[in-house]
Amino acid sequence: MPVSSMSQEVSAAIDFEKAGGVVPVIAQDHASGRVLMVAFMNREAFEETVRTGRACYFSRSRKRLWRKGEESGNSQVVREIRIDCDADTILLSVEQRGDGAACHEGYESCFFRVLRDGRWETADARKVDPAKYGPGYGHQAKPQS
């Protein structure tokens, strides 16, 4: 079976319509099991991910495909793909490449803050300064509270 028909066939099992054309995706480090990030995929992003073996997401803010690492070089090689029991959430087991930062703020994981004594504290060391990738990289900074 050609790879493109295979990716279309497997994508038919995923309920992209439940949430308006996208499903949440959890990216987990293949070696450590650490959750790196949560993103979204539409059918096209999923089929590209299956076809290429590299994580491709759908950016809801930009309304376009987002190939992880296209700006920073911090790409994700997919080692395994799973879906949940409702077929509306995807779990990617990935090998994080580049600087080792899945987060656009330069951390290994987007989950680098921890709640301690009623305050959010940064619990991880930053892997790379995101300014390295240029002034337009990533999302706008969120105000600190």
C-alpha positions, -999 to +999 in steps of 0.1 A: +000+000+000+014+034-009+025+055+021+000+083+014-030+060+012-018+043+044-017+077+063-052+085+050-065+051+061-052+054+096-063+090+099-099+079+092-099+062+127-093+096+145-123+117+153-112+151+140-147+164+138-155+163+176-135+194+183-140+213+150-113+196+129-085+193+154-075+170+181-051+175+210-016+159+208+006+151+237+043+150+228+063+128+252+101+122+252+107+087+239+136+079+263+125+096+296+087+096+293+086+133+302+057+152+287+073+179+265+043+198+251+007+198+241-004+209+206-031+202+180-033+183+148-058+185+120-060+156+095-035+170+072-009+175+100-015+139+112-011+125+077+021+144+072+035+132+105+027+096+096+042+101+061+074+118+071+081+105+106+085+141+119+060+159+141+038+183+122+011+202+141-017+226+133-012+261+147-046+274+157-033+310+161-015+310+127-042+288+111-016+268+092+005+237+095+034+240+119+064+217+113+081+214+147+115+229+144+109+249+111+122+281+128+144+268+155+157+234+143+143+218+174+124+191+155+108+159+168+114+125+153+083+103+159+091+069+174+055+058+182+019+071+177-010+061+199-046+073+201-068+072+232-100+051+237-123+078+223-100+082+192-099+120+198-064+125+214-030+116+200+001+106+220+034+110+202+065+094+216+093+116+201+130+121+200+136+158+205+163+171+182+183+203+180+190+222+212+168+198+231+141+224+238+105+215+229+093+248+245+094+280+225+107+297+257+139+275+255+130+248+280+131+210+275+094+209+283+066+235+282+057+223+317+087+240+334+067+258+361+055+242+393+030+255+419+047+259+453+032+276+483+006+294+462+031+307+436+044+295+402+081+289+402+104+279+374+116+244+382+138+236+352+169+252+338+165+268+304+183+248+276+187+277+252+179+314+250+151+316+224+165+350+212+190+327+193+163+320+168+155+356+159+131+383+170+100+368+155+104+333+170+077+317+191+047+333+207+043+366+223+055+366+259+027+362+285+026+388+313+040+374+346+017+375+375 
